[in-house]
């Protein structure tokens, strides 16, 4: 099958990583993949995946028609069977494409809820032949808020490459070096991590407020390590707040880093997001036997082996940090084992890709029958 993955941008984000791992697994399963996007922060391409950058997807009528014409050339050149859109604007381009040119099957994945769903946004939402929700919550949102027909919506839980399979497991010397590099030098210090972009919706500030609530004797026993690009207004706000509270010793911002590294030093993943679709970092943490504490937003009920924290109540996080710091992780051993076993059955990149290919086959079959 010849597949075009189409997105407005490919950023260093969960969606960008999803597209990367999906494209590579599609190739491993014998398909041909072309990725088209306006940006390529993750430098996709290689591993027999072709990437082509189009001009930034703008609202200019001339630019829109130019992009549609370019898409048509690529679809013909690469003999594309199905187009899989990963952004609402990309799907809108495909709506126009199918008005101008002959129909080509289109699949749309919604990665995040909530998104704007007023009357005008519902009108502008095009899901093509099938809409994939990456979690139960996302699929319900597609039906209940965006008013997509239930029979057009399919839930395909996100999957990830097992981080341990991406590289060798870090041994004790590697972990020591990494901790030294990130200035985590005290032996026995607990490590809480965030692994996401540094953005308002990820809600790092509530962790800062939670740490502020703790007495110094507890703060001396742990550190919070935050991955993500160190840039932007929200990052600066986090740094300023940490400095105002005098909490510099409690936080490390280490920049964009790989999953294997950050979860090799982690005791607990904190995910206090206001909104999510289906947090890939949770699946990766499960695979690496890292305890997860997250908010009850998109994907929570599907990622059932998590502790619950509240986005607007820092005391729920400070209580958890204090409990782990003072009493250890032993009481959570069973939960972590259940999470790892559950991920192995449900959150692999192989299973996710197989289920997505089944959606492609369904829309191709429908086209053939019609």
N, C-alpha and C positions, 0 to 999 in steps of 0.2 A: 504494500500500500504506500502511496506517495502522500505525505501529510505536510500541510503548511501550518505552523504555529505562529499566530499573529497577535502582537501586543503593541500598545502605544509606546511603552518603554520596557526595557529590561534593566531593572535596578538591582542594587545589592539589597535584596529583600526576600521575604518568603516566597512571593510570586516569582521573582527572578530565579531563585534557586529551584522552585518547582519546575519551571520551564526547562532549566538546564538538565535536571535529573530525568524528567519525562522524556526529553529529546534523546538523551543517551540510551535510556532503556528501550525506547522504541526502536532505535538502531540495533541494539542487542537482540531484539526480538524479530529482526529481519525486515524492518520497514525503512523507507527513505524519508528523511526529515529536512525541511527547509524552515528556518526561523526568519521572520520579517518583523522589524521593529524600528522605532525612531532613535533608540539609544541601545547601548550594549555595555553597560557597566561591568557585567560579569564576563565579558569577552567570550561570549558563546561562539561556538564553531569548533571545528576539529572533531575528532572521534567520529568521522564520517557525517557530521552534522554541518549543513551549510547555513551560514548567517548572511543576510543581506539587509543593509541599513537603508531605510527610506527616509525622506525628509520628515521633520517633526510634523506630527499629525495636527494640523491647525484647523481653524474654522473658516479660512478663506476659500470661497467657492472654486477658484482656479486651482489652489493647492489641493483641494479635495479631489477634484477631477483628475489632477495629475497623479495623485497616489492611486486612485482607482485604475487609471490606465496602466500604471506600473505593475499593480497587482495582476492585472489581466495578462500582461506579458510574462510575468513569472509563473502564473498558474498554467499557461500554455507551455512555456519552456520546460517546466519541471513535471508536466503532466499530472498536476495535483488532483487527487481523488476527494479530499476533504480538507476544509479549512477549520482550524480550531482556534477560536478567539479567546484571549485572556484579559480583555479590557473592554468596557462598554463602548468606548469610542471606536475601537477596532471592529467590533461587531456592527456598529453603524456604517462603517465603510463597506462591510460585506452586504449590508442591506441595499446600499446604493449599487454595489457591484451586481447584485442579482436582479436589479431593475434594468440596468443597462445591458448586461450580458446574459448569456444563458445561465440557468440555475446551477450552482455548485453546492453540494451539501455543506452546511455550516453548523458547527457545535460551539457553544459558548459556555465557559466556566466562570461562575461567580466565586471569587475567593474571599470575600469579606462582607460582613453585615455589622450594622446596618449601613446602607448607602442611600442617597436621596431617592425617595419613592413617591413623590407627589405626582399629580396627574401628568405634568409635562415630562417628568423623568420616566414615567411609565410608558408614555408615548414614544420616547426616544430609546427605550430598551428593546433591542432586537436580540433574540436568543437563537435565531436560525431554526434548525430542525430539532435540536435537543439542547436542553440546558442542564449542565452538571453543577450540582451543589457539592462543595467539598466537605460538608458536614450536614447532619440532620437539620441543624438550625438554619443553615444557608438555604437548603432546599425548601424548608417551610417559609422562609422569607421570600423566595422566588414566587411561591404560590400565593401566599397570604398578602404580601405587600406590593410585589411587582405584578401580581395578577396574571402570572404565566399558567397556562393550562397544566393541571397536575400530570397528565399523561405525557407531557413534553419534558418533565423534570426527572432527572436521575441523580441519586446520591452516590458519589464515588469518594470514599474517604481518602484523604491524602495519604501518600506513602513516602518514605524516604529511603535512601541508601543507608543501611546500617553503618553508622560512623566508624565502627571498629573495622569494617570491611574496606573502608577508604584508605586505610594505612595501618601500619603496625601499631598495636597497643603501646601507649607510652609506658616505659618501665619506670622504676623509682628514680633513677638518675635523670631521665627526661623530665619527669614531674618536678624534681628539685630544681633543675635548670630553668624550667618555665616559671616556677614560683619566684625564683631569684630575679628573672627578667622582669616580672611584673611586680617586684617588690613585695612579695608575700613570703616573708622569711621566718616568721615565728613558727616553730615546730608545734604541730597539733592545732593550729588555728583553723577554725571552720571557715569554709568558703561557700558563700551564697553568690549565685551568678544571675545575670540577665543576658540573654543572647538574642538580640533583635536590633533593628534600627533604633536610634535615639530620637524619639518622636513623641509628640503629645499623647497620641492614642496609646502608646506603650506605658505611659504613666510612671516613669522612673521617680518622679517627685514624691509619690506616696511612700516609696522605699526610704527615701531620705528622711521624710517625716517619721517613719517608723523607727529608724535608727536613732533619731533625736530623742525619742521617748525612752530609750534604754539607758540604764546607768553606765558609768564609765567602766566599771569592773566587767560588765558583760561585753561592752564594745571592744574591749581589749582582746577578746577571745575569738573574734571573727572578722572577716573582711567581705565586702561586696564587690565583685568583679563584673564590670559592664563592658560587653563588646559593642560594636557598632561604630560607624564613622564619627569621628570627633569634630563635628561641624554643625552649624545651624543655630538658630535662635533658641530652640529648646535645650540643646546641649549646653549652651552658654548659661541658660537659666539654671540648669542643674548644678553646674560648677559654682555659680554665684551663690546658690542656696547652701551648698555644702560648705563653702568658705564662711558664709554668714553664721552658720551653726557650729563652726569649728570642728567639722567631721572629716577633715582631709585624710586622717589616718584610717578611716573606715571604708574608703572607696578607692577603686582603681578603674580608670577608664583606659582600656587597652587597644582601642581601635578595632577595625574589622579583623576577625580571626576565624580560623576554621573550627568546626564543631568538635573534632577530636581533641583539640588542645583544651578548649574551655571546659568541656565536660570531663576531661581526665583529671582536672583539679577540683571539680565541683562536688559539694555535698548536697546542695539543693538548688534547683532552678526556681526563681521567682518570676512569675508572669502576671503582673497586676493590671493588665490591659483593660482599657475601657471597651474596646471592640476587637474582635478577631473573626476569622473565618474558620480556620482550623490550624492551630499553631504547630508548624513543623518542628519547632524546637522542642516541643513536648514529646513528640515521637522519638526524636533523637536522644533526649534525656532518658526516656524509657529504655531504649536499647542499651544505654550505657549505665544502667542501674542507678541513675540519679533521681532522688526524690523530687517531685514536682508540686509546687503550690501555685495555683492560678485562680483567676476570677471566673465566675460563672457567666461567660459570654460565649460566642460562637465556638462550637466544638467541645464544650465542657462535658456534655452528656455522652459524647462518643469517646472521649478520653477519660474514662470513668475512674481511673486509679490515680486521682490527684487530690491533694488537700485543697480546700477552698479558702481563699482570702478575698477581701472586699476592696474594690477600687477606691472607695471613698472613706475607708476606715483603716488608717495606718496601724492602729492597735492590734488588728488581726495579724498583721505581719510581724510586729514587734513581739507578740506573744509566741509566735512560731519560732522566730530567731532565738528568743530566750530559752524556749523549751529544748531546742536542738543543742544550743550552746552549753546549757547546763546539764542536760540528761543524755545527750548522744542520739544516735540514729537507730539504735537497736529496735525500738518499738515500731519502727517503720520498715523493718526488713521484709515482712510478709507483703506489705503493700508494694514495695519496690519489685519483689519477685513476680507478683501478679501483673504488675505493669509491664515488665519485660516480656513475660510470656504472652500477654495480650497483644503487645506490639508485634511480636514475631508472627502471630497469626493474622493480624489485621492491618498493619501499617508498613508493609514492605513496598518498595518501589515496584517490584515485580507484580504484586497483586493489584496495585493501583493502575499500573499501565495496562495489564490484561483487561481490567474492567473498563478502562477508557477505550481500548481498541474494540471491545464489544459494542460500545456506543457508536463508534465509527461504522462498524459493520451494519448496525441497525439502520442508520441514516442512509447508507449506501443501498441497502436492500429496499428501503422505502422508495428511494429515487428510481431504482430499477423497476419496481412494481408499478410505479406511477408513470 
